[in-house]
Amino acid sequence: MWSGAFASTTGSFVQEVAQSWLVYQLTNDPFLLGLTVFLNNAPILLFSLLGGVAADRMDRRKLLIGSQIVQMLAALTLAVLIFTGYIEIWHILVAAFCTGIGQAFGGPAYQAIIPSLIDKKDLPNAIALMSIQFNLAQVVGRAIGGVAYAAVGPALCFAINGFSFLAVIGSLLLLPCTYVPSKTQTRVMLSLKEGLNFVFSNKSMFSLVLLAVATAFLGVPIMTLLPVFARDVYGLGPEGYATLAATFGAGAVCGALAVAWLGNHPRKGLRALFMQISLGLATLAFGFAGNIYVAAVLLFITGASVLSVFTSVNSLVQLLAPENMRGRIMSVYNTSFRGSMALGPLAAGALAKNYGASMTVSLYGAALVTVAVLFLIKNKHVREL
């Protein structure tokens, strides 16, 4: 699972570098950078809850394989359009939405299948290791993407991503079938309601979802606006942008490693809140960093901090979720989390267009610190986990 996901995620970040740079190159509009991220995440808001019901009712491997095929076709279609010279911005926006549809149904199944592969006591380490996979792929993928884009153009980057999905499909076919869904006569909407009721009635679970929403909305846009900083503030090309993005990814790997090292230690909630304060302060400072080396250090810190928060919160949600409802609970979490990842960059793109990228990122950083401090003071359900 780890190896297949690493290969596929590397391909995704190769494409992300090419896609972000291509969108800004075609349009010169930071709002469209945010819109692309929004359309990629919008299907999570629309369909992820249904994806969670599906993950509890069918073979999770088959659901995941179907989602990978959808994403593979979207990437390869863009590669062909770029190679033939027919690419337009609306093609990228439509493909981002189609990719999001695949992720909306695959995400809950992916989150739910991991705990079935290991003992419960090892779950925090397993989630941390999957986070390391994701962020190590971020470093490698963005480095490859920057070099490939500069050397031969974006078409190869999209093709690399498309074919990388074959690795994760192959790894899924090798997994043992450890989850057999029980036959149920419960209607889909009633089954969905059960998952929602669990999340909203469990104060600790609901508080964790709120924290994830705030962190995703406010912590992710720094990467959405990074092409603006790279080109307009620091005068870099696609390779320089990829290097800055890889620096963020390297920090994220270190953050996930720290969480894995701590393992199942108590006070994960308190640790997550302190890391969010670190994230907010680094993001605030990045907005006003005039020196590229200072900016790189701050990006490293933001990467480490944001992954520490996400990994800790995800571990706590998984530990609180009962097995027979895991798919639905993770779909609620994914809907909230990825929905915020869609809306945050969209809002950031609009703000950056009117007030500049530096002011926007700094405002988001200040808001992150404020949210974390409020949780520390007012919310014992996270603080004491």
C-alpha positions in Angstrom: 0.0 0.0 0.0 2.8 2.4 1.0 4.9 1.7 -2.2 2.0 1.9 -4.6 0.7 5.1 -3.0 4.2 6.7 -3.1 4.6 6.1 -6.8 1.1 7.5 -7.6 1.5 10.5 -5.2 4.8 11.3 -6.8 3.1 11.5 -10.1 0.4 13.7 -8.7 2.9 16.2 -7.5 4.8 16.2 -10.8 1.5 17.2 -12.4 0.7 19.7 -9.6 3.9 21.7 -10.3 3.2 21.7 -14.1 -0.5 22.5 -13.6 0.0 25.5 -11.2 2.7 27.0 -13.4 0.8 26.4 -16.6 -2.4 28.0 -15.2 -0.5 31.1 -14.0 1.4 31.2 -17.3 -1.8 31.0 -19.4 -3.9 33.5 -17.4 -1.6 35.6 -15.1 -4.5 35.5 -12.6 -4.0 34.3 -9.0 -7.8 33.9 -8.7 -7.7 31.1 -11.3 -5.0 29.3 -9.3 -7.4 29.3 -6.4 -10.3 28.3 -8.7 -8.4 25.2 -9.9 -7.8 24.0 -6.4 -11.4 24.7 -5.5 -12.7 22.7 -8.5 -10.4 19.8 -7.5 -11.8 19.8 -4.0 -15.4 20.8 -4.7 -16.6 17.2 -5.5 -15.5 16.2 -2.0 -18.2 18.6 -0.7 -20.8 17.1 -3.1 -20.1 13.4 -3.1 -17.7 12.3 -0.3 -20.5 11.5 2.1 -22.0 9.1 -0.5 -18.4 7.8 -1.0 -18.3 7.0 2.7 -21.6 5.0 2.6 -20.2 3.1 -0.4 -17.0 2.4 1.5 -19.0 0.7 4.2 -21.2 -1.3 1.8 -18.8 -2.6 -0.9 -15.3 -4.0 -1.4 -13.1 -1.0 -0.6 -10.3 -2.2 -2.9 -12.7 -2.1 -6.0 -14.0 1.3 -5.0 -10.4 2.6 -4.8 -9.4 1.0 -8.1 -12.3 2.7 -9.8 -11.3 6.1 -8.4 -7.7 5.6 -9.6 -8.9 4.9 -13.1 -11.0 8.1 -13.2 -8.0 10.2 -12.1 -5.7 8.4 -14.6 -7.9 9.2 -17.5 -8.2 12.9 -16.5 -4.4 13.3 -16.4 -3.8 11.5 -19.7 -6.4 13.5 -21.4 -4.7 16.7 -20.4 -1.3 15.3 -21.5 -2.7 14.7 -25.0 -4.4 18.2 -25.2 -1.1 19.9 -24.2 1.0 17.8 -26.6 -1.3 18.5 -29.5 -1.5 22.3 -28.7 -5.2 22.4 -28.0 -5.0 23.0 -24.2 -7.2 25.8 -22.8 -7.8 26.9 -19.2 -11.3 25.4 -19.2 -9.8 21.9 -20.0 -7.7 22.1 -16.8 -10.6 23.3 -14.7 -12.9 20.4 -16.0 -10.1 17.8 -15.4 -9.5 19.1 -11.9 -13.3 18.6 -11.2 -13.2 15.1 -12.6 -10.1 14.2 -10.6 -12.0 15.5 -7.5 -14.9 13.1 -8.3 -12.5 10.2 -8.2 -11.0 11.3 -4.9 -14.5 11.9 -3.4 -15.3 8.2 -3.7 -11.7 6.9 -3.2 -10.8 9.0 -0.2 -13.1 7.5 2.4 -12.2 3.9 1.2 -8.5 4.8 1.4 -8.8 6.2 4.9 -10.9 3.2 6.0 -8.7 0.5 4.5 -5.5 1.5 6.4 -6.7 0.5 9.9 -7.8 -2.9 8.6 -4.2 -3.7 7.7 -2.6 -3.2 11.1 -3.2 -3.6 14.8 -5.1 -0.7 16.5 -2.1 0.1 18.7 0.0 0.8 15.6 -2.5 3.0 14.0 -0.9 6.4 14.8 2.4 5.2 13.4 0.7 3.8 10.3 -1.1 7.1 9.6 2.2 9.0 10.2 4.0 6.7 7.8 1.4 7.3 5.2 1.8 11.0 5.8 5.6 10.5 5.3 4.8 8.8 2.0 2.7 11.6 0.9 5.2 14.3 1.7 8.3 12.4 0.6 6.4 12.1 -2.7 5.8 15.8 -2.5 9.6 16.5 -2.4 10.5 14.0 -5.1 7.5 14.8 -7.4 7.9 18.5 -7.3 11.6 18.3 -8.0 10.9 16.0 -11.0 8.1 18.3 -12.1 10.2 21.4 -12.1 13.0 19.8 -14.1 10.7 18.1 -16.5 8.6 21.3 -17.1 11.8 23.4 -17.8 13.4 20.7 -20.0 10.5 19.3 -22.1 7.3 21.1 -21.1 4.2 20.3 -19.2 2.8 17.4 -21.4 5.3 14.9 -20.0 4.5 16.0 -16.4 0.8 15.1 -17.0 1.7 11.8 -18.7 3.9 10.8 -15.8 1.0 11.3 -13.4 -1.4 9.4 -15.6 0.8 6.3 -15.8 1.8 6.5 -12.1 -1.8 5.4 -11.2 -0.9 1.9 -12.5 1.4 1.4 -9.5 -1.3 2.1 -6.9 -3.8 -0.1 -8.9 -1.3 -2.9 -8.9 -0.6 -2.6 -5.2 -4.3 -2.6 -4.4 -4.8 -5.9 -6.3 -2.1 -7.5 -4.1 -3.8 -6.5 -0.8 -5.6 -9.1 1.2 -9.4 -8.6 1.5 -9.6 -7.8 5.2 -13.0 -6.1 5.2 -16.2 -7.9 4.2 -19.2 -5.5 4.3 -22.2 -6.8 6.1 -25.4 -7.1 4.2 -27.8 -4.4 5.2 -31.3 -3.3 4.3 -30.7 0.2 5.7 -31.4 2.8 3.1 -28.5 4.9 1.8 -29.8 8.2 3.4 -30.5 6.5 6.7 -27.0 5.0 6.7 -25.6 8.4 5.9 -27.5 10.0 8.7 -26.1 7.4 11.2 -22.6 8.6 10.3 -23.5 12.3 10.6 -25.2 11.7 14.0 -22.1 10.0 15.4 -19.9 12.9 14.4 -22.2 15.6 15.7 -23.1 13.8 18.9 -19.5 12.9 19.9 -18.1 16.2 21.3 -14.5 15.1 20.9 -15.0 14.0 17.3 -16.9 17.2 16.4 -14.2 19.3 17.9 -11.5 17.5 15.9 -13.5 18.0 12.7 -13.8 21.8 13.4 -10.0 22.0 14.1 -9.3 20.2 10.8 -11.6 22.6 8.9 -9.8 25.7 10.3 -6.4 24.3 9.6 -7.2 23.2 6.1 -9.0 26.5 5.2 -6.2 28.7 6.6 -3.1 26.6 6.3 -3.2 25.3 2.7 -3.5 28.6 0.6 0.2 29.4 1.2 1.0 26.6 -1.4 -1.8 27.8 -3.7 -0.2 31.3 -3.9 3.4 30.0 -4.1 3.7 30.5 -7.9 2.9 34.2 -7.3 5.7 34.5 -4.7 8.1 32.5 -6.8 7.6 34.5 -10.0 6.6 38.0 -8.9 8.4 38.4 -5.6 11.6 36.3 -6.1 11.9 36.3 -9.9 12.1 32.5 -10.2 11.1 30.2 -13.0 9.4 26.8 -12.8 12.5 25.1 -11.3 12.8 27.7 -8.6 9.1 27.4 -7.8 9.5 23.6 -7.6 12.4 24.0 -5.2 10.4 26.2 -2.9 7.5 23.7 -3.0 9.8 20.8 -2.3 11.2 22.7 0.7 7.6 22.8 2.1 7.4 19.0 1.4 10.7 18.3 3.1 9.4 20.1 6.2 6.2 18.0 6.0 8.2 14.8 5.9 10.0 15.9 9.1 6.7 16.8 10.8 5.2 13.4 10.0 8.4 11.6 11.1 8.2 13.4 14.4 4.6 12.2 14.9 5.6 8.7 14.0 8.5 8.8 16.5 6.1 10.0 19.2 3.8 7.1 18.2 0.8 6.5 20.6 2.0 9.0 23.2 -0.8 10.9 25.0 -1.8 14.5 24.6 -2.0 14.4 20.8 -4.7 17.1 20.8 -2.6 19.5 22.9 0.4 18.9 20.7 -1.6 19.6 17.5 -2.7 23.0 18.9 0.8 24.1 19.7 1.9 23.0 16.2 -0.9 25.1 14.7 0.4 28.1 16.6 3.8 27.4 15.0 2.1 27.1 11.6 0.3 30.4 12.0 3.4 32.3 13.1 5.5 30.9 10.2 2.8 31.6 7.7 2.4 35.2 9.0 6.2 35.8 8.7 6.4 34.2 5.2 4.0 36.9 3.9 6.5 39.6 4.7 9.7 37.7 4.1 11.7 39.7 1.5 14.7 37.3 1.4 14.3 34.0 -0.4 16.5 32.1 2.1 14.4 33.3 5.0 11.3 32.4 3.0 12.6 28.8 2.4 13.2 28.3 6.1 9.7 29.5 6.9 8.2 27.2 4.3 10.1 24.3 5.9 8.5 25.2 9.3 5.0 25.5 7.8 5.4 22.1 6.1 6.5 20.5 9.4 3.8 22.2 11.4 0.8 21.6 9.1 1.6 17.9 8.7 2.0 17.5 12.5 -1.5 19.0 12.9 -3.1 16.9 10.2 -1.5 13.6 11.2 -2.3 14.0 14.8 -6.0 15.0 14.2 -6.4 12.2 11.6 -5.0 9.6 14.1 -7.4 10.8 16.8 -10.4 10.6 14.4 -9.5 7.1 13.3 -9.0 5.9 16.9 -12.5 7.3 17.9 -14.2 5.7 14.9 -15.9 2.3 15.2 -15.0 -0.2 12.4 -18.5 -0.6 11.0 -18.9 3.2 10.6 -15.4 4.1 9.7 -16.1 4.8 6.0 -19.0 7.1 6.8 -17.1 8.9 9.6 -14.0 9.4 7.4 -16.3 10.7 4.6 -17.7 13.4 7.0 -14.1 14.2 8.0 -12.9 14.3 4.4 -15.9 16.4 3.3 -15.1 19.0 6.0 -11.4 18.8 5.5 -11.2 18.8 1.7 -14.1 21.2 1.5 -12.1 23.7 3.5 -9.1 23.0 1.3 -11.3 24.0 -1.7 -12.8 27.2 -0.1 -9.6 28.4 1.5 -7.6 28.7 -1.7 -10.5 30.1 -3.6 -10.9 32.9 -1.0 -7.2 33.4 -0.9 -7.0 33.8 -4.7 -9.7 36.4 -4.6 -8.1 38.3 -1.8 -4.6 38.1 -3.4 -6.1 39.6 -6.6 -7.3 42.6 -4.7 -4.9 43.0 -1.8 -1.8 41.1 -2.9 -0.4 37.7 -2.0 1.7 38.9 0.9 -1.1 40.5 2.8 -3.4 37.5 2.2 -0.9 34.9 3.5 -0.1 37.0 6.5 -3.8 37.4 7.4 -4.3 33.7 7.1 -1.3 33.1 9.4 -2.7 35.5 12.1 -6.1 33.7 11.9 -4.4 30.3 12.4 -2.8 31.5 15.6 -6.1 33.0 16.8 -8.0 29.7 16.2 -5.4 27.6 18.0 -5.4 29.9 21.1 -9.2 29.8 21.2 -9.1 26.0 21.2 -6.5 26.0 23.9 -8.6 28.2 26.1 -12.1 27.1 25.4 -12.1 23.5 24.1 -11.1 20.8 26.6 -12.3 18.0 24.2 -9.3 18.6 22.0 -6.9 19.9 24.6 -7.2 16.7 26.8 -7.1 14.1 24.0 
